[in-house]
């Protein structure tokens, strides 16, 4: 059995055709489920993007957090790709994402 990565995202809406990732977190564990590393990255929403009010409530977010985060959406996804590459080869599993979240990633 290989190492595993369990990841989850938070988006600014429920519609994958129009939503953007605003936060992505992951934990890397070995075959004995001992934590090797973890991260949580948060980004600004892309310019012109309007978040759904429901998503703000679910993610416990607000407009300030979505517009003033340090990383852009592109920068965050670049950091995620670097970290996931460092953690490979591993088995990657998303939290509650079957059929909904992968199109965002």
Residue pairs with C-beta under 8 A, 6 or more apart in sequence:
1 31
2 31
2 89
2 90
2 91
3 28
3 29
3 30
3 31
3 36
3 87
3 89
3 90
3 91
4 28
4 29
4 31
4 33
4 90
4 91
4 92
4 93
5 26
5 27
5 28
5 29
5 84
5 87
5 90
5 91
5 92
5 93
6 26
6 27
6 29
6 93
6 94
6 95
7 24
7 25
7 26
7 27
7 92
7 93
7 94
7 95
8 24
8 25
8 26
8 94
8 95
8 96
8 97
9 21
9 23
9 24
9 25
9 94
9 97
9 101
9 104
9 105
10 21
10 22
10 23
10 24
10 55
10 58
10 59
10 61
11 19
11 20
11 21
11 22
11 55
11 101
11 104
12 19
12 20
12 22
12 45
12 49
12 51
12 52
12 55
12 56
12 59
12 66
13 19
13 20
13 51
13 52
13 54
13 55
14 52
14 54
14 55
16 100
16 101
16 103
16 104
17 103
19 52
19 55
19 104
20 45
20 46
20 49
20 73
20 104
21 43
21 73
21 76
21 77
21 104
21 105
22 42
22 43
22 45
22 51
22 59
22 61
22 66
23 40
23 41
23 42
23 43
23 59
24 40
24 41
24 76
24 80
24 105
25 38
25 39
25 40
25 41
26 38
26 39
26 80
26 83
26 84
27 35
27 37
27 38
28 35
28 36
28 37
28 38
28 87
28 90
29 35
29 36
30 36
36 87
37 83
37 87
39 79
39 83
41 71
41 76
41 79
41 80
42 65
42 69
42 71
42 76
43 69
43 71
43 72
43 73
43 75
43 76
44 66
44 67
44 68
44 69
44 71
44 72
44 73
45 51
45 66
45 67
45 73
46 72
46 73
51 61
51 63
51 66
55 61
56 62
56 63
56 66
71 79
84 92
94 101
94 102
